[in-house]
Amino acid sequence: MLRARVWLLALIFCAAGAVAPVAAQTTPATSALILYDGGGDFGWLGEIYATQLESLLSHFEVPVTRKPLADYELGDLDNYDATFYVGALYLEDSSALPPGFTDDLEATTNTFVWMGLNLWFYAWDPLMDFADRYGFTPYGYYNVDPSDPATSGYAHDRVKYKDQFLLKGPFDQGLTRVEILDPAKAEVFGVCYDVEDNEWPYIVRSGNFWFVPDMPMINTGFRNRSLVFADMLHDMLGVDSPERHRAVLRIEDVSPNVPVESLRALRDVLAPLNIPFTISLIPEYRDYFGAYNEGEPKFIALEPGTPFAQAIQELVDIGGQIIQHGTTHQIDDRLNPYDGVSASDYEFYLMDLDETGDLIYVGPVPGQDADEVRRRVLSGHDRIKNAGFTPVGWLTPHYLASATASEQFGRLYPFALDRSIFFLEDNDGQTRFLELNSPFIYTDNHGVKRIPETIGYIDPFGWAPAGIELQPPSFPPTLVERARALKVVRTSWAGCYFHWYLNPAYLKDLVEGIQGLGFEFVPITGDLK
């Protein structure tokens, strides 16, 4: 992880007369370059953040070239309309910047976005006249060192943007603190607060140069300050998007084992709401070890003409769209990792549990090559079609699948109604991963178009193993507040889901609360942007 360190301003800027910043991006970018810190024990961090950034840029349909900062070539900045530097790791000194890099920065008229660390190597170079040119200066990266109580005030926990307070997260407390020297040159978007309520500028723009003082991809959870960066991408790329806020609701984990009475209770609540919604349909229910059937295996497949199929049709008749939610949402003859039951276990990634019950991400499922993934997905698809329904999209069980499986999902379906998880191997061969909770539609590095789930699900129970609350309960007001935060992004989605076995009365408050914020529930298609 990033090292806890406090940098102090150590150089005096040489005043050489005012230098006007270059004008900001005014026409939409048609190409982008992402440079990232790589190499060393934590080089995977830079690459995984850069991969996530590339996915966010796909929302704007901007072709992206991605490469390590060390591979920068003179003139690169002029070959792309916008360049993003992902400063994920501490560079030892200014020599770690490629030769000619800062000279190119001084000369380019194209958009440049510096994210995270290491700005001081550019800003504190007395030959660059950074402060005079851009109208602000960095003091350095301030973060909490757990071994040093004196640094406790260096925790930064929230950002205010468009009258919304957004969170940074407990493992994301650092910030490159900056001072605005000339407000006529440096414009500030958002204010970051430390734990002592001191205010620090958040995203800063000076002409064509932008500075993001932390790494938004570290944490993209609910009500997170990463939303500021997502919204500002429109301006960084020169995209004039009209304000539009859309919503999608899905009914989760619906398999042929679900009681018909539960589906009709949902219908009775959803019908008067008059909204489109999706049904996450598992076409084959499996309880391979009989965990819920007194030790006897139980298999139920979706069949035409059954009471269950009729109940699904009744939901379709009032605006429901079918999403294929895996084929069995488990793997036969394997606890993966829980009980071998549909909707409980994983289907496209091998999982285990440690001695405390925490998940272990083992790796791809043995034997699940591209052909086997296609066979498995298509068998479920065909079963849905044979029952008289047309699945419009895909939903990865528990959002987790191998790269091979994800690539096949993108080829078989026009979109997935979920989030992407990015995998990389570090220098020791250990698999690292990070989930992206994007506020808008994007296409990930596997070619899967994602219509995102962004505000979670109703959970009256929460999760408190051994009496330790790891996940508090969430009710309709919880999800509505998460949607309210999303409105800071001008093209946001409020994506949520609801388990069929909960009291359907929650749905009325949830839907009407989201609508009250100005979100529109819309049908889901592969043409959405």
C-alpha positions in Angstrom: 0.0 0.0 0.0 1.0 3.6 -0.2 3.6 4.5 2.4 2.5 6.9 5.2 4.6 10.0 4.8 4.4 13.7 5.4 6.2 15.9 2.9 7.0 19.5 3.8 7.6 22.3 1.5 11.4 22.4 1.1 12.1 24.6 -1.9 11.6 28.3 -2.5 10.0 29.1 -5.8 12.0 31.4 -8.1 9.8 34.3 -9.3 10.4 34.9 -13.0 7.3 36.9 -13.9 3.8 35.8 -14.4 3.1 33.1 -16.9 -0.4 32.7 -18.3 -1.8 29.2 -18.2 -2.9 27.6 -21.4 -6.6 27.6 -22.2 -8.6 24.7 -20.9 -10.0 21.9 -23.2 -13.0 23.4 -25.2 -13.6 20.7 -27.8 -14.3 17.0 -26.9 -11.2 14.9 -26.6 -10.9 12.2 -29.3 -7.9 10.4 -27.8 -6.4 9.9 -24.4 -3.1 8.6 -22.9 -2.8 7.1 -19.5 0.6 7.0 -17.9 1.0 5.2 -14.6 3.7 4.3 -12.1 4.8 0.7 -12.5 7.6 -1.6 -11.4 8.7 -2.6 -7.9 6.7 -4.5 -5.3 3.7 -2.3 -5.6 3.8 -1.7 -9.4 0.5 -3.5 -9.7 -1.3 -0.6 -8.0 -0.5 1.8 -10.8 -1.6 -0.6 -13.4 -4.8 -1.6 -11.8 -5.8 2.1 -11.2 -4.9 2.9 -14.8 -7.1 0.0 -16.0 -10.0 1.3 -13.9 -9.4 4.8 -15.3 -9.5 3.5 -18.8 -12.9 1.9 -18.1 -14.2 5.3 -16.8 -13.0 7.0 -20.0 -14.9 4.4 -22.1 -18.1 6.1 -21.0 -17.0 9.1 -23.1 -16.1 6.8 -26.0 -12.5 8.1 -26.0 -9.9 5.7 -27.4 -7.2 5.1 -24.8 -3.5 4.2 -24.9 -2.2 3.0 -21.6 1.5 2.5 -20.6 3.9 2.9 -17.7 5.4 6.4 -17.1 8.8 4.9 -17.7 7.8 4.2 -21.3 7.0 7.8 -22.0 8.4 9.1 -25.3 9.2 12.8 -26.1 6.2 14.4 -27.8 3.6 12.0 -26.4 1.6 14.8 -24.8 1.1 16.4 -28.2 -0.1 13.2 -29.8 -3.2 12.9 -27.5 -6.0 15.3 -26.7 -5.8 14.5 -23.0 -3.2 12.8 -20.9 -3.7 11.4 -17.4 -0.8 10.6 -15.1 -1.7 8.1 -12.4 0.7 8.9 -9.6 0.1 5.8 -7.5 3.6 5.3 -6.0 6.2 7.5 -4.4 9.0 8.2 -6.9 12.4 8.4 -5.2 13.4 11.7 -6.8 12.9 13.8 -9.9 15.2 11.5 -11.9 12.3 9.0 -11.9 10.4 11.3 -14.3 11.2 10.5 -17.9 13.7 12.8 -19.6 11.9 15.7 -21.2 8.6 14.9 -19.6 8.3 18.2 -17.7 9.6 20.2 -20.6 6.8 18.6 -22.7 4.3 19.5 -19.9 5.4 23.2 -20.1 5.0 23.3 -23.9 1.8 21.3 -24.6 -1.5 23.0 -25.1 -3.4 19.7 -24.7 -5.2 18.7 -21.5 -3.0 17.1 -18.8 -4.4 15.6 -15.5 -1.9 14.9 -12.7 -3.4 12.4 -10.2 -2.2 11.5 -6.8 1.5 11.7 -5.8 4.8 13.2 -7.0 3.6 16.6 -8.3 6.4 18.2 -6.1 9.1 16.9 -8.5 7.6 19.1 -11.1 6.3 22.0 -9.0 9.4 22.4 -6.9 11.8 22.5 -9.8 13.0 26.2 -9.8 13.5 26.0 -13.6 9.8 25.4 -14.2 8.2 28.5 -12.6 5.2 26.3 -11.6 3.7 28.6 -9.0 3.7 31.6 -11.3 2.4 29.6 -14.3 -0.4 27.8 -12.6 -1.3 29.9 -9.6 -1.0 27.2 -6.9 1.6 25.1 -5.2 1.7 21.7 -3.4 3.0 21.3 0.1 3.3 17.5 -0.2 1.3 14.4 0.6 -0.1 14.3 4.1 -1.3 11.0 5.5 -1.6 9.3 8.9 1.3 7.2 10.1 -0.2 4.7 12.6 3.1 4.6 14.5 3.2 8.3 14.9 0.4 10.0 16.9 1.6 13.4 15.8 0.2 12.7 12.4 -3.4 12.1 13.5 -4.4 15.5 12.2 -3.3 14.5 8.7 -6.4 12.3 8.1 -8.7 13.7 5.5 -12.2 12.1 5.7 -14.6 14.0 3.5 -15.0 16.3 0.5 -17.8 18.8 -0.1 -18.9 19.2 -3.7 -22.1 20.7 -5.1 -23.4 21.0 -1.5 -22.9 17.2 -0.9 -20.5 15.8 1.7 -18.8 12.7 0.2 -16.6 10.3 2.1 -12.9 9.2 1.5 -12.9 6.0 3.5 -10.8 4.7 6.4 -8.0 3.4 4.2 -7.9 6.5 2.0 -7.1 9.4 4.3 -4.1 10.9 2.4 -4.1 14.1 0.4 -1.6 16.3 -1.4 -2.3 19.6 0.3 -2.1 22.6 -2.0 -2.3 26.4 -1.6 -4.0 28.6 -4.1 -1.7 31.6 -4.8 -3.6 33.2 -7.6 -7.4 32.5 -7.8 -7.5 34.2 -11.2 -5.3 31.3 -12.6 -6.3 28.3 -10.3 -9.9 27.2 -10.1 -11.0 24.8 -7.3 -13.7 22.2 -7.5 -14.6 20.8 -4.1 -13.2 21.3 -0.6 -11.5 18.5 1.3 -11.7 18.5 5.1 -9.2 17.0 7.5 -10.3 15.6 10.9 -9.6 19.0 12.5 -12.0 20.7 10.0 -9.3 22.5 8.1 -10.3 23.1 4.5 -8.0 22.1 1.6 -8.6 22.6 -2.1 -9.7 19.4 -3.9 -9.5 19.2 -7.7 -7.6 22.2 -9.1 -7.6 23.4 -12.7 -5.3 26.0 -14.2 -5.8 26.3 -17.9 -5.1 23.0 -19.5 -3.5 21.5 -16.4 -5.6 19.7 -13.8 -4.5 18.3 -10.4 -6.4 15.6 -8.5 -4.7 15.5 -5.0 -5.5 11.9 -4.2 -6.2 8.6 -6.1 -10.0 8.3 -6.7 -9.8 4.7 -7.7 -8.5 3.6 -4.3 -12.1 3.7 -3.0 -15.2 3.9 -5.2 -17.8 2.9 -2.6 -21.1 4.5 -1.8 -21.2 8.3 -1.3 -17.5 8.4 -2.1 -15.5 11.4 -3.2 -14.5 9.5 -6.3 -17.8 10.9 -7.6 -16.2 14.4 -7.9 -13.5 13.0 -10.2 -16.2 11.1 -12.3 -18.2 14.3 -12.7 -15.1 16.4 -13.5 -14.1 14.0 -16.3 -16.7 15.7 -18.4 -14.8 19.0 -18.2 -11.4 17.4 -18.4 -12.4 15.8 -21.7 -14.4 18.7 -23.0 -17.7 16.8 -23.1 -20.8 18.9 -22.7 -23.2 16.3 -21.3 -26.7 17.5 -20.3 -27.8 16.7 -16.8 -29.6 13.3 -16.7 -30.2 10.9 -13.9 -31.5 7.4 -14.6 -32.3 4.5 -12.4 -32.7 0.7 -12.6 -34.2 -1.7 -10.1 -33.6 -5.5 -10.3 -35.4 -8.3 -8.4 -32.5 -10.5 -7.3 -31.8 -14.2 -7.3 -35.1 -15.4 -8.8 -34.8 -19.2 -9.4 -37.5 -21.9 -10.0 -37.3 -22.7 -6.3 -38.9 -19.3 -5.4 -42.4 -19.6 -4.2 -45.0 -18.3 -6.6 -46.8 -16.4 -3.8 -43.6 -14.3 -3.2 -43.5 -13.4 -6.9 -47.1 -12.4 -6.9 -46.7 -10.3 -3.8 -43.9 -8.4 -5.6 -46.2 -8.0 -8.6 -48.9 -6.5 -6.5 -46.5 -3.8 -5.2 -44.7 -3.1 -8.4 -47.7 -2.8 -10.7 -49.0 0.5 -9.3 -45.5 1.9 -9.3 -45.6 1.7 -13.1 -41.8 1.5 -13.6 -39.6 -0.7 -15.8 -37.5 -3.2 -13.7 -35.4 -6.2 -14.2 -35.7 -9.8 -13.0 -32.4 -11.6 -12.3 -33.3 -15.1 -13.4 -31.3 -18.2 -12.5 -32.7 -20.8 -14.9 -31.6 -23.9 -13.0 -31.9 -24.2 -9.2 -29.5 -26.6 -7.6 -29.1 -27.7 -4.0 -26.5 -30.3 -4.8 -25.8 -31.5 -1.3 -29.4 -31.1 0.0 -28.4 -28.3 2.3 -32.1 -27.2 2.4 -33.7 -30.5 1.6 -32.7 -32.8 4.5 -29.6 -34.0 2.8 -31.3 -35.0 -0.4 -30.1 -33.2 -3.6 -32.8 -31.0 -5.2 -32.7 -29.8 -8.8 -35.5 -27.6 -10.4 -35.2 -26.3 -13.9 -37.2 -23.5 -15.5 -39.9 -25.1 -17.7 -42.6 -23.6 -19.8 -46.2 -23.7 -18.6 -45.4 -24.1 -14.9 -46.9 -21.9 -12.2 -43.4 -20.4 -11.7 -43.1 -19.5 -15.4 -46.6 -18.0 -15.3 -45.7 -15.8 -12.3 -42.6 -14.6 -14.1 -44.8 -13.8 -17.1 -47.0 -11.7 -14.9 -44.0 -9.7 -13.8 -42.9 -9.3 -17.4 -46.4 -8.0 -18.3 -46.1 -5.1 -15.9 -42.7 -4.0 -17.1 -40.2 -6.6 -16.0 -37.2 -7.5 -18.2 -35.3 -10.8 -17.9 -31.6 -10.7 -17.1 -29.7 -14.1 -17.1 -28.1 -14.4 -13.7 -25.7 -17.2 -14.4 -27.0 -20.6 -15.2 -27.0 -22.4 -11.8 -25.3 -19.7 -9.6 -23.2 -22.5 -8.1 -21.0 -25.4 -9.1 -22.1 -29.1 -8.7 -20.1 -31.4 -6.4 -18.3 -28.4 -4.8 -18.8 -26.1 -1.9 -17.9 -22.9 -3.6 -17.4 -21.9 -0.9 -20.6 -22.3 1.2 -23.2 -25.0 0.5 -23.5 -25.8 -3.2 -26.9 -24.0 -3.4 -28.0 -21.7 -6.2 -27.7 -17.9 -5.3 -25.4 -18.8 -2.4 -22.3 -20.0 -4.2 -20.1 -18.7 -7.0 -20.3 -20.1 -10.5 -17.4 -18.6 -12.5 -14.6 -18.3 -10.0 -13.2 -20.7 -7.5 -13.6 -19.7 -3.8 -12.7 -21.0 -0.4 -13.0 -20.0 3.2 -10.3 -19.6 5.8 -10.5 -20.7 9.4 -12.3 -17.5 10.4 -14.9 -17.8 7.6 -13.4 -15.0 5.4 -13.4 -15.5 1.7 -10.3 -16.8 -0.1 -10.1 -16.0 -3.9 -8.5 -19.1 -5.3 -8.6 -18.5 -9.0 -10.4 -19.6 -12.2 -12.5 -22.7 -12.0 -10.6 -25.7 -13.3 -11.9 -26.8 -16.7 -13.8 -23.5 -17.4 -12.1 -22.5 -20.6 -13.8 -20.3 -23.2 -15.7 -23.1 -24.7 -17.0 -24.4 -21.4 -18.1 -20.9 -20.3 -20.0 -20.5 -23.6 -21.6 -23.9 -23.2 -22.6 -23.1 -19.6 -24.0 -19.7 -20.4 -25.8 -20.8 -23.6 -27.5 -23.7 -21.8 -29.1 -21.3 -19.4 -29.9 -18.9 -22.1 -31.7 -21.6 -24.1 -33.6 -22.8 -21.1 -34.9 -19.2 -20.6 -35.8 -18.9 -24.3 -37.6 -22.3 -24.3 -39.7 -21.2 -21.4 -41.0 -18.3 -23.5 -38.8 -15.4 -22.3 -36.1 -13.3 -23.9 -33.1 -12.4 -21.7 -31.9 -8.9 -22.6 -28.7 -8.9 -20.6 -26.3 -10.7 -18.2 -25.6 -10.5 -14.5 -22.5 -12.2 -13.2 -23.1 -14.3 -10.1 -21.7 -12.3 -7.1 -20.1 -10.1 -9.8 -17.0 -12.4 -9.8 -15.7 -14.3 -12.8 -12.3 -15.1 -14.4 -11.0 -13.0 -17.3 -11.8 -15.8 -19.7 -15.4 -16.0 -18.5 -15.9 -12.3 -18.5 -14.7 -12.0 -22.1 -17.3 -14.6 -23.1 -20.1 -12.7 -21.3 -19.2 -9.6 -23.4 -19.5 -11.7 -26.6 -22.8 -13.4 -25.7 -24.7 -10.4 -24.3 -24.8 -6.7 -25.1 -24.4 -5.6 -21.5 -24.0 -6.8 -17.9 -26.1 -5.3 -15.1 -23.3 -5.4 -12.4 -19.8 -4.1 -11.6 -16.4 -5.1 -12.9 -13.7 -6.6 -10.8 -10.2 -6.0 -12.1 -7.4 -8.7 -11.5 -3.7 -8.4 -11.7 -0.8 -10.5 -10.5 1.9 -8.8 -8.4 5.6 -9.6 -8.5 5.1 -12.6 -6.2 2.4 -14.1 -8.4 -0.3 -13.2 -5.9 -3.6 -12.2 -7.5 -4.7 -8.7 -6.6 -8.1 -7.3 -7.4 -10.2 -4.1 -7.1 -13.9 -3.5 -7.8 -15.1 -0.4 -9.7 -18.3 1.2 -8.6 -18.8 3.6 -11.5 -21.6 6.1 -11.4 -22.2 5.8 -15.2 -22.1 3.1 -17.9 -18.7 1.9 -19.1 -17.0 -0.9 -20.9 -14.3 -2.7 -19.0 -11.0 -4.3 -20.2 -12.8 -7.6 -20.9 -15.1 -5.9 -23.4 -18.1 -6.1 -21.1 -20.5 -3.1 -21.2 -21.5 -2.5 -17.6 -24.8 -0.8 -16.6 -23.7 -0.3 -13.0 -25.2 -1.1 -9.6 -24.4 2.0 -7.6 -26.5 2.2 -4.4 -26.7 -1.4 -3.1 -29.7 -3.3 -1.8 -32.2 -3.4 1.0 -30.8 -5.4 3.9 -32.9 -5.3 7.1 -30.5 -7.6 8.9 -26.9 -6.4 8.2 -23.9 -8.6 8.7 -22.4 -9.0 12.2 -20.3 -12.2 12.5 -19.3 -12.9 16.1 -21.2 -9.7 17.1 -18.9 -7.5 15.1 -20.9 -5.3 12.7 -19.2 -5.5 9.4 -22.2 -4.3 7.4 -25.0 -2.3 9.0 -28.6 -2.9 8.0 -29.7 -0.8 5.0 -33.3 0.4 4.4 -34.9 2.6 1.7 -33.7 5.9 3.2 -30.1 4.5 3.2 -30.2 3.8 -0.6 -32.0 7.1 -1.3 -29.2 9.0 0.4 -26.6 7.2 -1.7 -28.6 8.2 -4.8 -28.7 11.8 -3.6 -24.9 11.8 -3.5 -24.8 10.4 -7.0 -26.6 13.4 -8.3 -23.3 15.4 -8.2 -22.4 13.4 -11.3 -24.2 14.9 -14.2 -24.8 11.5 -16.0 -25.4 9.2 -13.0 -27.2 5.9 -12.6 -29.0 4.8 -9.4 -28.7 1.1 -9.7 -30.1 -1.1 -6.9 -31.5 -4.5 -6.3 -34.1 -6.2 -4.0 -34.2 -9.8 -2.9 -37.5 -11.6 -3.6 -37.8 -12.9 0.0 -38.0 -9.5 1.7 -41.2 -7.6 2.5 -42.2 -6.0 -0.8 -43.6 -3.0 1.0 -40.0 -1.7 1.1 -40.2 -1.2 -2.7 -42.7 1.6 -2.6 -40.5 3.8 -0.4 -37.4 2.9 -2.3 -38.8 3.7 -5.8 -40.6 6.8 -4.8 -37.6 8.1 -2.8 -35.3 7.7 -5.8 -37.9 9.3 -8.1 -38.3 12.2 -5.7 -34.6 13.0 -6.3 -35.2 13.3 -10.1 -34.1 9.9 -11.2 -36.0 8.2 -14.0 -36.4 4.5 -14.1 -35.8 3.3 -17.7 -35.9 0.1 -19.7 -32.5 -1.5 -20.1 -30.9 -2.1 -23.5 -27.5 -2.5 -25.0 -27.8 0.9 -26.7 -27.8 2.9 -23.5 -24.9 5.3 -22.9 
